[in-house]
Amino acid sequence: MRAILHVDMDAFYASVEQHDHPELRGQPLIVGGGSGRGVVAAASYEVRRYGVHSAMPTREALERCPHAIVVKPRMARYKQASVEVFEVFREFTSLIEGLSLDEAFLDVTGSRALFGEPETIAASIKARIRERTGLTASVGVAHNKLLAKIASDLMKPDGLCVIGPDDVARILDPLPIRRLSGIGAKTALRLEECGLHTFGQLRIASEAVLWPLFGRYTQRVRERAAGIDERPVVGDWQEKQVSAEETFETDLRRREDLSAELAKLADRVGSRLRGKELMAANITLKVRRRDFTTYTRSKSFSPPTAETATILSIARALLDAWLAEQPRSAVRLLGVGVGSLSPAAQMDLFAQPAAREGPLVRPQLRSTAKIDSTLDRIRAKFGSAAVQRASTLERPEKDDGFTGVHRRR
C-alpha cells in the first residue's frame, strides 16, 4: 500500500516573520499590503480567531481586528525558508510534488526500509524542519493524496494526523462538505440546499440529486467523498505558468495608464521567463474591475517566445479587445501570465522571426532578444530598478505647449 504525506507549513509567511522578529510572536499579525487596496497574503493564528484569512482585503481584516499588526511581504526570505524545507523533504524521498512554497505531497512508500513507518517519517520531517528553520509544519499521513491533505488540516497547527484504511469512513463521514477539495462555495451552497452537509451524506446521495450538479463527474465526486483517490505523486513536476499582477492604489480607467502598467507586467514576466530558461506559447491577460468581477483573456501562438516585446504585443491586443467590451471600466487589478512552457532554444539574435499566426499578434521587424539579454544582464548586476523600458514609463497626460515639456500626474 502506498504511503503518502502532505506537509503544510503553518501560517508560513506570518510564522517566518514571527520567527525573525520575536516581538511579533503571540501577536495578531497580517502579512500583506497595508494600503486601502491591499490584500492579506497570510494571517497568523492569533488573528485568524477574528475571522481574518488570506485573500481578504486588508481594510476588512483591520475592521475585524483593529489592533492587528500589518507587515509587508518579504518574498526573498520566504523562498529561502522554502528551500530549507524542501531540502528536508529530499532527505527522505525523491518523489516530491511541490504545490507552493510551503506545501507538498511526498510519496514515502519506498522510504520505509530506511526511515521506518510513515508516521515515524512524518515525525522526523517535522522535527528537522523545526530544528533547521524554527518553523512548525502540519503533516497528514494516508494511503492517497486526498486523505493525506485532509489529515494535515485536521490537527493544525503543528499537527500530525494519520488516516488509516480502516479509519476513512469514521473520520470523513462527519466532515463538512466544504473541506472536500474541488467543492467551491457556490457548489457547497447548492449541496446544502439539497440537505447534503457532510462527506457521509454526499457519499450516499442519490443519482437524482447529484447528477444535475455534477453530470458525468458524479461518480468521481462520490468516490472522493468516500476517500478514494488514485492520483500519483508527480515527482517530476514542471512549472506550468509564469505570471505577474498588480493591484492598484487607485482604480485605472485611461487606456494609456493601463498600457503603461501592462508594459511593466510584461517586462517582469519576460525577465522571469528568461531567468528560468523557458519559452511560452500562450499569453493570458487578467483584469479585475472595481466590483471584483474578474476577466481572463488568452491567446496561443507559435513559435514559442521569451521576448518581452512579443509578450507585450499580444497582451496589449488582448487588453484592447477587453476594453472594447468594457469601455471606461474602473480596473482594480491587472495581470499577465504565460503558459505552454518549454525549454528555451538557442536562436540567432539577428534572424528574422518566423511569421506568427492569429490576428492578435503584430509582426516584429526584428528580434528583440538582444535588447532583452542586455537588460537582464544590467538588472542582474545593478538591481531590477537599474533600468526601465520606455514603454513602462508613465504616459504624459497633457502637452503644455513647450517642446519636450509635459505635465505628468
C-alpha positions in Angstrom: 0.0 0.0 0.0 1.2 3.5 -0.8 2.4 5.8 1.9 1.7 9.5 1.1 2.5 12.5 3.3 1.0 16.0 2.8 3.2 18.6 4.5 1.8 22.0 5.1 3.7 24.8 6.8 1.7 26.6 9.5 0.8 30.2 8.5 4.1 30.2 6.6 4.7 33.9 5.8 3.4 35.0 9.2 5.4 32.3 11.0 8.6 33.4 9.3 8.0 37.0 10.4 7.3 35.9 14.0 10.5 33.8 13.9 12.7 36.6 12.6 11.0 39.2 14.8 10.4 37.8 18.3 8.4 40.9 19.3 5.7 39.7 16.9 5.2 36.3 18.5 1.8 35.9 20.0 0.6 39.0 18.2 -2.3 39.2 15.7 -0.2 39.5 12.6 -1.1 40.2 9.0 1.3 39.8 6.1 0.2 41.8 3.1 -0.5 45.2 1.6 -1.1 47.9 4.3 -2.9 50.3 2.0 -6.6 50.6 1.4 -6.3 48.4 -1.7 -4.0 45.8 -0.1 -4.8 42.1 0.4 -3.9 39.7 3.2 -1.2 37.3 2.0 -1.0 35.4 5.3 -2.6 35.6 8.7 -1.2 34.4 12.0 -3.3 32.0 14.1 -3.7 34.8 16.6 -5.5 37.0 14.1 -7.5 34.1 12.5 -9.7 33.9 15.5 -11.2 37.2 14.5 -12.2 35.8 11.1 -9.2 37.1 9.2 -7.9 34.9 6.4 -5.7 35.1 3.3 -7.0 36.8 0.2 -9.2 39.1 2.4 -8.9 42.8 1.7 -6.6 44.3 4.4 -9.2 47.0 5.1 -11.8 44.4 6.0 -9.2 42.5 8.1 -8.4 45.6 10.1 -12.1 46.2 10.7 -12.4 42.8 12.2 -9.2 43.1 14.2 -8.2 46.8 14.5 -5.2 46.1 16.7 -3.6 43.7 14.2 -0.1 44.4 13.1 0.5 44.6 9.3 3.9 43.9 7.7 4.9 43.9 4.1 5.7 40.5 2.5 9.4 39.6 2.1 9.2 37.0 -0.7 13.0 36.5 -1.0 13.1 35.5 2.7 10.1 33.1 2.3 11.7 31.5 -0.7 14.9 31.0 1.3 12.9 29.3 4.1 11.1 27.2 1.5 14.4 26.0 0.0 15.4 24.8 3.5 12.1 23.0 4.0 12.3 21.2 0.6 15.9 20.2 1.4 14.5 18.3 4.4 11.9 16.6 2.1 14.7 15.4 -0.2 16.5 13.7 2.6 13.6 11.2 2.9 12.3 10.8 -0.7 12.8 12.0 -4.3 9.1 11.8 -5.0 8.1 15.3 -4.1 5.2 17.2 -5.7 5.5 20.8 -4.6 2.2 22.7 -4.6 3.6 26.0 -3.4 6.4 27.4 -1.3 5.0 25.9 1.8 3.1 22.8 0.8 4.0 19.5 -0.8 3.0 15.8 -1.3 5.7 13.2 -0.5 5.5 9.6 -1.6 7.5 7.7 1.1 6.4 4.2 0.0 9.9 3.2 -0.9 11.5 5.0 2.1 10.2 2.8 4.9 13.1 0.3 4.8 15.5 3.2 5.6 13.4 5.5 7.8 10.7 3.4 9.4 6.9 3.6 9.1 5.2 6.6 7.5 4.2 8.1 10.9 7.8 7.9 12.1 9.0 9.6 8.8 6.4 12.4 9.3 7.6 13.0 12.9 11.2 13.1 11.7 10.4 15.6 9.0 8.5 17.8 11.4 11.4 17.7 13.9 14.1 18.5 11.2 12.1 21.4 9.8 11.7 22.9 13.3 15.4 22.3 14.1 16.7 24.0 10.9 14.1 26.8 10.4 12.4 27.3 13.7 9.1 26.8 12.0 6.3 24.3 12.5 4.6 22.1 10.0 1.4 20.0 10.0 1.6 16.6 8.3 -1.1 14.3 7.1 -0.3 10.6 6.6 -2.5 8.3 4.5 -2.5 5.9 1.5 -3.6 8.6 -1.0 -3.2 12.3 -1.7 -6.8 13.3 -0.9 -6.7 11.7 2.5 -3.3 13.0 3.3 -4.3 16.6 2.5 -7.5 16.3 4.6 -5.4 14.8 7.5 -2.9 17.6 7.5 -5.7 20.1 8.1 -7.4 18.3 10.9 -4.9 19.0 13.7 -3.4 22.4 12.7 -1.1 23.9 13.8 1.9 21.7 14.4 -0.2 18.6 13.9 0.5 15.0 12.8 -2.6 13.1 11.8 -2.8 9.6 10.3 -5.8 8.3 8.4 -5.6 4.5 8.0 -7.7 2.4 5.6 -10.0 1.3 8.5 -10.5 4.9 9.7 -11.7 6.5 6.5 -15.4 6.4 6.9 -15.2 7.2 10.6 -13.1 10.3 10.1 -14.5 11.5 6.7 -18.3 11.0 7.1 -18.8 13.7 9.8 -16.7 16.3 7.9 -18.5 19.3 6.3 -18.5 19.1 2.5 -16.7 22.5 2.3 -13.5 20.6 3.3 -13.6 18.5 0.1 -11.1 19.9 -2.4 -12.9 20.8 -5.6 -16.1 21.8 -3.9 -16.3 25.6 -4.2 -18.5 27.9 -2.1 -21.3 28.1 -4.7 -21.4 24.3 -5.2 -21.3 23.8 -1.5 -24.3 26.1 -1.0 -26.3 24.2 -3.6 -25.5 20.9 -1.9 -26.5 22.3 1.4 -29.8 23.5 -0.1 -30.3 19.8 -1.1 -29.7 18.7 2.5 -26.2 17.5 1.9 -23.9 18.9 4.6 -21.3 16.2 5.2 -19.0 13.8 3.4 -21.1 10.9 4.5 -24.3 12.4 3.2 -22.6 13.2 -0.1 -21.2 9.7 -0.4 -24.6 8.0 -0.2 -26.6 10.7 -2.0 -28.9 9.6 -4.9 -28.0 10.0 -8.5 -31.1 12.1 -8.9 -29.7 14.7 -6.5 -26.1 14.7 -7.7 -26.4 14.4 -11.5 -27.9 17.9 -12.0 -25.0 19.3 -10.1 -22.0 17.3 -11.4 -23.2 15.5 -14.5 -20.6 13.0 -15.7 -18.4 13.8 -12.7 -21.0 12.5 -10.3 -19.2 9.2 -9.6 -15.9 10.9 -9.1 -17.4 13.3 -6.6 -19.0 10.3 -4.7 -15.6 8.5 -4.7 -13.8 11.5 -3.3 -16.4 11.8 -0.6 -15.5 8.2 0.2 -11.8 9.0 0.3 -11.0 7.2 -3.0 -8.1 8.8 -4.9 -5.7 7.1 -7.3 -3.7 10.1 -8.4 0.1 9.5 -8.1 2.6 11.9 -6.5 4.2 13.5 -9.6 7.9 13.9 -8.6 9.0 15.4 -11.9 6.7 18.4 -11.6 7.4 21.2 -14.1 6.3 24.8 -13.8 3.1 25.4 -15.7 2.9 29.2 -15.7 4.9 32.3 -15.0 2.9 35.4 -14.1 2.9 38.9 -12.6 0.0 41.0 -11.4 -0.6 44.3 -9.7 -3.4 45.7 -7.5 -3.6 49.5 -8.0 -3.9 52.0 -5.2 -6.4 53.9 -7.3 -8.6 52.3 -10.0 -7.4 52.9 -13.5 -9.6 53.9 -16.4 -7.4 55.6 -19.1 -6.0 53.2 -21.7 -2.7 55.0 -21.6 -2.3 54.2 -17.9 -3.4 50.6 -18.3 -1.0 50.2 -21.2 2.0 51.5 -19.2 1.1 49.2 -16.3 0.8 46.3 -18.7 4.2 47.0 -20.1 5.7 46.7 -16.6 4.0 43.4 -16.0 5.1 42.0 -19.4 8.7 43.1 -18.6 8.6 41.3 -15.3 7.1 38.1 -16.8 9.6 38.1 -19.7 12.6 38.6 -17.4 11.4 35.7 -15.1 10.8 33.5 -18.1 14.3 34.1 -19.4 15.7 33.6 -15.9 14.2 30.2 -15.8 15.4 29.4 -19.4 11.9 28.8 -20.6 9.8 29.9 -23.6 6.0 30.3 -23.7 3.4 29.7 -26.4 0.4 31.1 -24.6 -0.4 34.6 -23.1 -3.2 35.2 -20.6 -4.5 38.6 -19.5 -6.2 39.0 -16.2 -8.4 42.1 -15.4 -10.3 42.7 -12.2 -12.8 45.6 -12.0 -13.7 47.7 -9.1 -16.6 45.4 -8.2 -14.1 42.4 -8.0 -15.5 40.9 -11.2 -12.5 39.1 -12.8 -12.0 38.5 -16.5 -9.3 36.5 -18.3 -8.4 36.5 -22.0 -5.9 34.1 -23.5 -4.1 33.6 -26.8 -1.9 30.8 -28.1 0.7 31.2 -30.8 3.7 29.7 -32.5 6.7 29.5 -32.3 7.2 29.9 -28.5 9.0 33.0 -27.3 10.7 34.6 -24.3 10.8 38.0 -25.8 9.2 40.8 -23.8 8.1 42.7 -26.9 6.1 39.7 -28.2 4.5 39.1 -24.8 3.6 42.8 -24.5 2.2 42.9 -28.1 -0.1 40.0 -27.5 -1.1 41.2 -24.0 -1.9 44.7 -25.4 -4.1 43.2 -28.1 -6.0 41.2 -25.5 -6.4 44.3 -23.4 -7.6 46.3 -26.4 -10.2 43.6 -27.1 -11.4 43.7 -23.5 -11.6 47.5 -23.4 -13.8 47.3 -26.5 -16.2 45.2 -24.5 -15.8 47.1 -21.2 -15.1 50.8 -22.2 -14.0 53.1 -19.3 -14.3 50.3 -16.7 -12.5 51.0 -13.4 -9.7 48.5 -13.2 -8.5 47.4 -9.8 -6.0 44.7 -10.8 -4.1 43.8 -13.9 -2.1 40.6 -14.6 -0.1 38.9 -17.3 0.7 35.2 -17.4 2.5 33.0 -19.8 1.9 29.2 -20.2 2.5 26.3 -22.5 6.1 26.5 -21.3 9.1 24.7 -22.9 12.9 24.8 -22.5 14.5 27.8 -24.2 16.1 27.1 -27.5 19.3 28.8 -28.9 18.2 31.3 -31.5 20.0 33.7 -33.9 19.6 37.1 -32.2 19.6 38.8 -35.6 17.4 36.4 -37.5 14.0 37.5 -38.8 11.4 35.9 -36.6 9.0 33.3 -38.2 5.6 34.6 -39.1 3.1 34.0 -36.3 -0.5 33.1 -37.0 -3.5 34.9 -35.5 -5.0 38.3 -35.8 -3.9 39.4 -32.3 -0.1 39.0 -33.0 1.6 42.0 -34.6 4.6 41.1 -36.7 8.1 42.1 -35.4 10.5 43.8 -37.7 13.5 42.1 -36.0 14.1 40.0 -32.9 14.3 41.9 -29.6 16.2 39.1 -27.8 19.4 41.1 -27.8 17.7 44.0 -26.0 16.2 41.6 -23.5 19.5 40.0 -22.9 21.2 43.3 -22.3 18.6 44.5 -19.8 18.7 41.2 -18.0 22.5 41.5 -17.5 22.2 45.1 -16.3 19.5 44.2 -13.8 21.3 41.1 -12.6 24.3 43.3 -11.8 22.7 46.5 -10.5 19.2 45.5 -9.4 15.8 45.3 -11.1 15.3 49.1 -10.8 18.5 50.0 -12.6 17.0 50.4 -16.0 13.5 50.7 -17.4 12.0 50.3 -20.8 10.5 53.4 -22.4 7.2 51.6 -22.7 6.9 51.2 -18.9 7.2 54.9 -18.2 4.1 56.8 -17.2 2.3 58.5 -20.2 2.0 62.3 -20.3 -1.5 63.4 -19.7 -1.4 66.8 -21.3 1.0 68.8 -23.5 1.8 72.2 -22.0 2.8 73.7 -25.4 6.5 73.8 -24.8 8.8 71.4 -26.7 9.7 68.4 -24.7 7.8 69.6 -21.6 4.7 67.7 -20.4 2.6 67.8 -17.3 2.5 64.5 -15.5 0.1 63.2 -12.9 
